[in-house]
Every structure is written in structure tokens, then in C-alpha cells.
Amino acid sequence: MERQGRAHARNRGDEGHIIRLDGIHHVTCITADALRNLDFYTRVLGLRLVKKTVNQDNPSVYHLFYGDEHGSPGADITFFEMRDAQRGRAGAGMVHTVVWRVASTEAIDFWTQRLHAEGVALSGSSERPRFTDPDGLAHEISPVDTNETPLTAEHPDIPRSFALQGFDGVRAYASTPGTSLSFLETVLGFEATAEPGVWRIAGPTRSGFYAYDTPPPEVPLRGAGTVHHVAFSTEGGDQDLWHERITDSPADPSPPIDRFWFKSIYVREPSGVLFEFATKGPGFTVDEPVDSLGKRLTLPPSFESMRKEIESGLTPLPDPRARR
């Protein structure tokens, strides 16, 4: 408790304003095949395609966002399509598993049966099944008893009571996790738990966990089926305070970057994992109504002049809900 108290004391602005990360905002990964990826995350896992856009640092590449019915922070798993990329291998300094919440053990039974029916191999325990997506990205489903709002999407074959409810956490590999201790706890306010190597990130509306595991001996390989970065939610008015906080630490953050739907700061934490700090707003409905999310290629205004050129280089993707 003393260590947590020090972290919270540091997480104050100049006038005593407490700044806290509101759980996980999104997790961004790499796929080699956008069509296959779209089918798995919308049809099999029941997520909604909430934004079909491009990587703003490389607009020739898709950036697909899947999430709940409203594209809420805390449920968005996103993918860059690196067409025909070799399969990657998670190692030290990389997130290796994305953990999803469900409401009950009955939901676990539902997902065990559904994934088996889809030919998806399961591992882990019967209480917390694990599986991989078609690119090899590891997932885990965990029953969580919480009062937090479930972040679910509508799907005709998945009852809402069994649907995925957003992220519970991510697990990363770290060779020397102790080097990250001060940054995670003192700078970011992560709360140490009773389980070694596991921290809780709790804000006003959402919580989650960040965990370290011992890395495998193989050299890590960036590629399809690996996580590019994990983003944590911030309040928009706190973004400058977070940038100042991180700049005052040994870490070297990027300047704040306007991604149109949210604003971002990036930093590589001491164990090597790339972190993003993303604002909750303005959100995905700033440029289209919620009913239309994911139906068409949407671009930030600064990219609209390049629309024809961008569209000509992308794999045509159907509206997954129209096919139902």
C-alpha cells in the first residue's frame, strides 16, 4: 500500500489534480491478410468493425479497428495489414497475449463450444481457454466479476450475455522486469498486485492489468500475429500532463500526435514494449454516425485529397454486417 500511495501522490498535476490511466484503450497488432482477419474478428469473435481506415504513418496500409457497438475505448483491437508478411514470434519486449473479459463461466462454455465448432484449437485451462487467430496472435478469455460497463457488440449468433466484454489485460515478455518497476509504478501509477509481475491499471470507468512473463529463448521476430503496441486511455485534458510526466522520467516520449479520432503519445517502456497514451475522444463518431461505423473507408481530413490513390492500393473489404 505504501508503494501504491507514492504512485498516486506522483499522479497529481500542479494544482492537485489526480491523473489516472483509465484502463487499456486499444491494442494494435499486425495481420498478413485483411480479408481473413475481418472474417475472424467479426464473424467468429463477434466484434464490430468500427473504423476502416489506413495507417496514418503509412497510408498504403489498412488500419482496421474492431470493438464494441460504439467503438468505445477499452474494446478496440486494431490491425495493420502488412500484406503477406511472414509470421512473427513474440519475445522479450513484446506483448504476447491479449486477455478478454466475459461475464461468467457459462460464457466460457459458450466460447469453448463456438471455437471448437470453428476449428480453432484451444489450450490453457478450461476456466481460462487460450487460442490463436489465423496469424498466430494469442488470446485468452477470462470470466471477470465487475461493475464496469460491458463493452459488447451485437451479433446474431452470440447472446449478449456471452459476448466478449472488452479487454481485461495484456501479457508481455520481459527479460529484466525490475528495470520497468519505477516507470510503471511511480511514473504511470500502475498498482502492484499480490501476483508478482502483474499490475492493475484503474481509472474512473475502466480497469485492466499489465503482466510480465519470462520470455522464450528464441529471438523475437516482428511480423504477422504480433502486437505492435498497447495503448492506455487518458482524459483529453490530461494529455499534456502525461507528456510532461513521462518527459521528466528517463523515458523519451514522442510529442503529442493528433490521430483525428484521438490524440496520442508514444513511448517505449524500459522492458521494450511500445506504449501509447490515447485520449478517449473525440471518438469514432466524430465523422460518421454510429450506425455507419465500419461500412466505408474513412480517412482523416488531411488524407482525403489522396483517397483515390489510397483506395486503389487496398484490398477491397466487404461490409461484414451487410453479408448477414
N, C-alpha and C positions, 0 to 999 in steps of 0.2 A: 504493500500500500504506500510506503514511503516513496518508492521509485515512481509509482503512478502519480502521486501527488506532485512530485517535482516536474513531471512531464506536463501536467495540467497547468502548473504555475507558469511554465515557459510559454504555454499556448495562449498568451494574453497579448492583446495589442497595447498600444501606448496608453490607452485610456481604460485598461482593464477588460476590454472586450475579449471574450474567450473564443478562439477559433479552433474548430474541430473538423476533421475529415468525416464526411457523412457516408462511411462505408465505401464499397467499390462502385465506381461509376461505370466503367466498361473494361472489357478485356479484348485486346486486339491480337489477331492471330494471322497465320498465312495458309492459304489454300492453293493447290495447283489447278483446281478445276471448279470454276464458279457455278456451273450448272449442277454438278454433283453435290457441291456444298449447299446450294439453295434447296435442293430436294431433301437433304438430310436434316437441316436445321428447321425447315418449315413443315415438311410432311411428317418426318419421323419424330423429331423432338417437339413439334407443335409450337415453335416460336413464330413470331410475326416478322416478316421483312419490313422494317420501319424506315429504312433510308437506303436507296440505291444511288450511290454517288461514286466519286473517284478519290484516290489518294491525293491529297492536296499538295504533297511534295513530289508526286509523280502522276499527273492526271491521265496517263495512258493505262493506269491500273485501277481496276474496280476497288471500291471500299464499300462493303456490304455490312449493314447493321441489322442484327436480329434482336428482338426483345419482346417486351410485353405489348399489350394492346395499344399503349400510348407512347411507346418508345422511351420509357422512363429510365433515368439513371439507376443503375443497380441491377439491370437485367440485360444490358446490351452486350452481346458477344459479337465482335466485328471481325471482318476478314479482308485482307488484301489478296487479290488474285495474282499470284506470280505464276503465270501460265506454264504448265509442265515443269514446275520446279521440282528438284529432287526432294525426296522425303528427308526431313530433318531429324535430329536426335537431341532431345533435351539433356542439358548437362549443367555444370556449375555456372551460376549466374543467370539461370533461365527459370521461368515458371514452367512447371511440368504437368500440373493437373488443375482443372477448373472444377470447383465443387458447387453443385446446385442444391437449392432447398426444395423440399416437398413438405406437405403438411403432416404426413402420417406414415406409419408402417404399411397401411393399406395402399398408399400411393407407391411405396417401394414395390409391393407385389404387382401393382399395375404395370410399372415400368419394366420390371423383370420379364413379365409375360410379353409386353409390347416389343421390347428389344429382341427377345428370343425370336418372336414371330418375324421380325425384320432381318433375321440372320446376323444380328450383332452379338459378338462374343462378349460374355460378362466375366469379370474377375472380382477380386476383393471379397468382402463378406456379404452375406445375404441381407444384412441390415444396411450396408453402405456399398451397393454394387458399383463397379467401375467398368468402363467401356471406352472405346476409342471411336473417333469419327473416321470417315473414309480416308483422310490424310494421315491418320495416326495420332491425332490430338487426344490426350487422355482427359476423361471426365469422371466425376463421381457424383452420386446422388445421395443426399443425406436428409433424413427426417428431422425437422427442426421445430420445436415448440416456441413460438414467438408471437408477440403482439404487433409486430411490424406488418405494414400493408403488403399482402402478397402481390407480386408483380407477375401476373399471368396473362397469357394470350388466349384468344378463342380459337378452338379447333374442333371440328365436328366429331372426331374420333377420340378426343381426350376430355373427360369430365373436368370441369374447373377445379373440383376438389382434389384431383390427382395431378394437375398441371404443374410444370416447373414454376417456381415462385421467385426466380431471380437468384443472384449469386449468394452463396454462404461464405465462400472464401477461395483463395488460391494457395497452392503449394509450390514452392520453389526449391531449387537445389542451391546449396551454399557450402563451399569448402571450408571457410572460416567464418561462421555466422557471427562470432563475437565481434568482428570488425564493424558490423552494422548496428550493434546494440545501441550505442549512443544516438546515432542518427534516427533510428526508428522510434526510440522511446523519448528522448529529450527534444529532438527537433520536430518530429512528426506527431508525437503524442500517442503512439501505439501503446496499448496496455498489455503488459506481460500477463500470461495466464499461468495456471498451475502446470500446464504441459510445457516442458522445455521446448524452445524453438517455435512457439506458437504465440501470436499476438492478436489482440482484438482491436478493431478499429470501429469506434462507436460515435455516431453523431446524433443530431436531434431527431432524425427519422429512420436511419438505417444503420445497421452494424454488419460486420463481417470479420473474417480472420485472414491473417497472412502467416504462412508457416514455412519453415525450412526443413529440408531433409538432406541426408548425406548423398552427395552426387555419385552416380555410377562412374566406373573407371574410364569409360570411353570418352573420347574428346567430343565436346558438344558440336553440333552441326546445325546451323541455321537453315531452315527450309520449310517445305510444306509440313503441316501438322505441328508446328511450334508456335509458341506465344511470342509476339513481338514486344508487347508491353502491357502492363496493368495500370489502369487509371483509377484514381480515388476522387470522390466528389468533394467539391468545395462550394461554399456560397460565393456568388459573384462579387460581392463587396469585400470578400476576404482575400481575393486573388493577389493583390499587391502585398498584403501582409505575409502571405505564404511565400511569395517570391523573396521578400526581404528576409524572412526567417531562414529559408534554405540558403540564400546567398551568404548569410552570416555564419553558416556552418562550413565544414571543409568541403561540402559538395559544390558542384558547379552547375547551376541550373541554366536552362535556356531562358531567353527573355519571354515574357508572355506572348502567346501567339493566338491570333483570332481565327478560329476554325468555323466561323459563322454561326453554327448551331451551339457552340460552346467555346470558351477560351481555355487555353492550355498552357501549362508549364511542364517541361520535361527535365528529368534528372536521373542519372544512373546511380543507384544507391551503392554503398560500399561493397556489397557482395556481388554486384554486377547486374542486377535486374533493373531494367529500364522502367521507371515510374513516370506517370503523368498525373497532373493535378488539373482536373477539368471542372469547369463551372456547371451547375445544373441547368442553366439557361443560356440563351433564350429557348433552346429546345428544338425538337424536330418539327413542331407545328408552326414555327415562325414563318415558313414559306409555303406551306400547304396544309389543308385541313386534315384532321386525324383520320377521317375515312379514306383519304387518298394516299396515306403513307405507304411507300414502297412500290407504288404502281408504275412509276416512271423514273427515268434518270433525272435526279435533281442535282443542280450544281450551285455552288456559292456564286453570287453575282459577279465576282471577279473572273469566273471561268466561263460565263455564258457566251462570250464572243468566240470561244473555241468549241462550242457544242458540237457542230458538225464534224470537226476533226476528231474530237474525243469519241463521239458515238461510233464513228467508222472503225475505230480500232478495238472496240469492246465486243465481247461475246454477247449476242442478243439473249436476254433473260426474260422468261415469261413472268406474268403476274401470278404467283402461286395460288392466290385465292380465287382468281378467275377460273383456274383449272378445276376447282372443286365443283 
